[in-house]
């Protein structure tokens, strides 16, 4: 039986709040082989990420991959590392701060936002501890994966559940599993793409999503369908003709067949076929990271140019753009419907008075018991 962690001392006069856990994939601590070995070891050992029998995968992971890939990945990370460190972490921190500010302006009651990464730091466990210390009696988890996949969204749920298993006093819990067709998210995407392409749009717009093994789709994972739906709804908002946009999948790994068409293969085919200009957007990434800044903006750019293309443009992720933060706040508000902090009837003064009365009752009770 797992032991519960010690619950922080309860203060009868403390006002409860709603906690928002903003979660993303994660990042290494530094662009070095040793940091990448730690990060990849945690990431690739997740059975949601690699669905191979554990003993066989342990031998492959520790016998081959973690001996070779950390140095390769470290060189890639070094190309995008900034003075603030990892772009994903820096952007995620800005997103969390902006979301907290927006919710503070829009919500009648107190709402706390904490950032947690599925792999690496700050961890999901540390983010949940931060929210518990703040007095969160209600918890809403928002994984920043618009399209649901077991390898991302479900893995986040696993990490949250594993941590909460150690808590004695659990908060009320709600979980946002996907928002691939949320109007606010789609409107923010369309507006940013339209602005980025206003002056000189490419001949084709490529929606590139992170790939998954094809067997995940065949096993029932809805990710593939949700990616296509996101792209279709954005293309409709942009009034694009069918021949002007395409969905493809990037970042394949290993020998198994992955979701197709592959981004790099498609770009090569387009360059050889005479397509001169391409714009690429990655709607599955809420924040720019290695897969967008290095793989898409650098590697695939060179792939297209080498194949005969002339102009290649990566359109940045939504990151901490105001439209994106507004869309995330709207998601939070809808999923938190019915909780006190989001109710127009929330009365701070009345609740403070109730907390004070509760404290007085507790003090009186203890005093009477000690006099027995």
N, C-alpha and C positions, 0 to 999 in steps of 0.2 A: 504494500500500500504506500502511495506517495504521501509524503508529509506536506501539510499546508504551510506556506510561509506565514510569518506572524503578521496579522492584520494591524495596520497602524492604529494607534489609540483613537477611539471615536470621540469627537468633540460634539456635545449635544447642541452647542450654539453655532455650529458651522453650517453654512448654507451649502446644500448639495448643488452639483452642476452636472452638465452633460459633457462627456469626453469624446472627442473625435480623434480616432487613430488614423492618420494619413500614412499609408504604407506604399512602399515601392520595392523594387527588386534588391537594390544594394550596390555596393561598390567596394573595391579594395581600398585599404588605408593609404596606399602609395603605389606609384607605378614601378614597382620592383618585383623581381621574381619571387622573393620570400612572401611579400604581401599577396601576390597573386596566387601563390600556392595555398595559403590559408583560405583565401576567398573562394577559389575554385574547388578546393576540397570540401568546403561546406555546401556550396551551390550544387556541384555535380553529384554529391552523395545523396541529395534529396530524392527519394523514390518517386516523387511526383514529377521530377524533371527528367530523370532517366529511369524508364520502366524496364529494367533488365534484372534478372535474378541477382540477389545481393552478393553472393559469393563470387560469381563470375564477374560482376561489375567491379567489386572491390579489387580483384586481381588486375583488371584492365586499368582502372583508375589510378591505383598506386604503382602498378608495374610499368605503365606506359605514359598515360596522359599527364599525371602530375610531375613526371620527369622531363617532359618536353614542353607542354603548353604554357606553363607559367612564364618562361622567358619570352616566348612569342607574344603572349598577351601583354606582358609588361612593356614591350616595345610599342605596341599599339596604344596603350594607355598613355605612354610618355608623349605621344603626338598630340594628345588632346588635353593633357593636364594643364591647369591654370594656376595662377597665384592664389586662388581660393581653394585649390585642391581639385577633387573630382568634380567635373561639371554637373553630373547627376545629383550629387549631394548638395552642392551650392544652390542649384536651382530648386531642389526639393525643400531646402530650408526657407528659401524665399516664398515658395508656394505655401508652406505651412504658416509663415508669418502673415502673408496676405490673406489667407483664408481666415485666420483667427481675427484679423482686423475687420474683415467684411462681416463675419458672423457677430462680432461684438456690436457692430453698427446696426445690424438687422434683427437680432434676437432680443426679446424682452428680458431673458434670464441669462445667467452666466454659462458660457461655453468655453471649454479648454481644448486646444488642438495640440497634439503631439505627433512628431515624426518618428516612424519606425521602419527599418529596412529588414527585409526578409533574410538577407545574408549580409554580414558585416555590421558596421556601426553607423548610427545608433540603432540598437537592436529593437525588435518588437517588444521584448520583455522590458527593456528600459523605458520605452515609451509608455507602456501600460502602467509601469510603476509610477511614472511621472503623473499620469492621469489619476491614479488612485490617491496619490499624495495630495492632489488638488481637490479631492473630494468628489470625484466623478462616481455617481451612483447609477448613471446610464451611460452606455458605451456604444458608439456607432463606428464601425470599421469601414473605411473607404480605401480599398486597394486601387491604386492608380493604373488599373488595367481596364480600359473601356470594353474590350472584348474578352469574354470569359474563357479561361482555359484552366484545366486541372493543374497544369504545370506552373501557373502563376497565381491565379485567384484562389484556387483550392489550397495551394501550398501556404498562402497567407493565413487562411482559416485554420490550417493545421497548427501553425505557429502560435496563433492567438489562443486556440483551444489548449495547446500544450502548456502555455503559461497560466491560463486561467485554472487549469487543473490543480495548480499549487495554491490557489487563493481560497481562503475560508469563506469570505463574504464576496459573492459574485455580484457584479453589476448587471442590470438589465442589458441585454445584448441584441444589437441589430447589425446586419452585415449587407453591404452593397455588393452584389455579385457581378454586375455588369452595367454599363451605361452606353453601349455601342450605338443605340438609337435614341438617346436622350436629345431632345430638341436643342437645349442650351449648348451641349457639347458639339452637335452638328453645326449649329449656327456659328459658333466660335471658330470651328475649323474652316467652314466655307468663307467667312469674313476674312480670315488671315490669308487663306490661299488666294482669294480674289485680290487682296491688297498686294501680295507679293508678286502676282502675275499681271498687275494692272498695266505696266508699261510695255512689256515685251513677253507675252506668254509663249511657252515652248509649244512645239507641234503636238506633243503628247504630254499628258499628266499621268505619272505612274504613282499609284498608291502601293507603297511597299510595306508589308507587315512582317513581323518576325515569324519565321517558319516553325513548323512542328512536324514530327514524323507523321506520315500518312496514316499509320496504324492508329494514331490518336483520334483522327477523324472517324475511322471505321469503327472504333470502339465507342463512339457516341459523343466525343468532345464537340461542342457547338462552335468552337473558335473560328473555323474556316467559314462557316455560314455568316457569322456575325461580322467578320472582316468584310465580306462581300456586301453585306447590308449597309455597313457604315459608308463604304466607298460609293455605293449606288445612291444613297440619300444625299451625300455631299455633292456628287456629280449633278444630281437633279437641282440642288440649290444653285450650282454654278452654271446651270443650263448648258452642260456639255453634251455634245453628240456622242453616241456610243463609240465611234472610232477615235475619239479624242482622249479616252482614258482607259486604263487597264489596272487590274490588281495583280500583284506578284508577291513572292515570299522570299525573305532573305535569311542569312545566318544559319544555313544548314550545316550539320555536323555529323560525321560518321558516314557509313556506307548505306544505311537504309534509305528508302525513298521518302522524301519529305513532300510537303504541300507544294504544288506547282501552279503556275510557272515560277522558275527560280529568277529572282531579280537580276543577278549577274548575267545569266544566260540570255534573258530577254533583252537586256541592254546591248549585248553583243549582237544579237540578231537585228535589232533596230539600227545600230550603227552600220552594219554591213548592208542593210536594205535601203539605206539612203535617208533615214530619219536624221535630221540635222540638229534638232534642239529638243531637249527633254527637261521637264520639271519633275522632281521627285519629292513626295511628301510621305511621312510615316505616321499615320493617325493612331497607331497602336501605342505610341510612346508619348506619355504625358510630359516627359522632360527629356531634353537632349542628353545623349549618353554615348558610350563607345559605339554602339550599333548604328547610331545616326551620324555622329560627328566624324568617325573614322571609317567605318565600313561603307556607309552610303555617301557621305560628302567627299571622301577622299578616294577610297579603293574603287568604288563603282563609277565614280567620275572618270577615273583613268581607264577603266574597262570600256566605257562608252566612247571616249575620245580615241582610244587605240583601235576601236572597231570602225572608225570613220565618222563618228559624230563630231559636231563642231561646238555646240553650246550645251552645257549640263549645269543644272542649278538644283541644289538641295534647298527645300523650303523648311525653315526651322519648325520644331515642335511648338506646341502652344505655350509650354513653360509657365511663366508667371504672368502672362498677358492678362489684362483686366477682364476680358471677355471669358477667359478660361476660369479665372477665380470666381467670377459671377456664376458661371455654369456649375462649378463644384459646390458653391454655397447653395444654389438651388437644389442640387441633388441631396445635400445634407438636410435641408429644411423639409423636403418631401418625405424623406425616409425617417425623419425624427418627428413626424406628425403625431400629436397626442402627448408628447413629453412636455412637462411643465415649462421648461426654459424656452420653448418655441411657441407657447400659447400667448395670445394677446391678453389673456386674463392674468398673466403673471404679475404678482404684486410684491415687489421687493420689500417694502416696509412691513407688510403683513407677514411675510415669511420670516423676516428678521425678528419680529415680535413673537412669532410662534417658536422660533429657535430659542429665544431667550426664556420663554415660558417652559420649554422642554428642559432647558438647563436648570431652571429653578426647581422644577419637579424632581429632577434627578438628585440635586443637592439636598433637597428636603427629605427624599427617600433614604439617602445614605445617612443623613444625620439621625433620622428616626431609628434606623436599623442599628446604628452604633450606640444609641442610648438604651437599647433593649438589655 
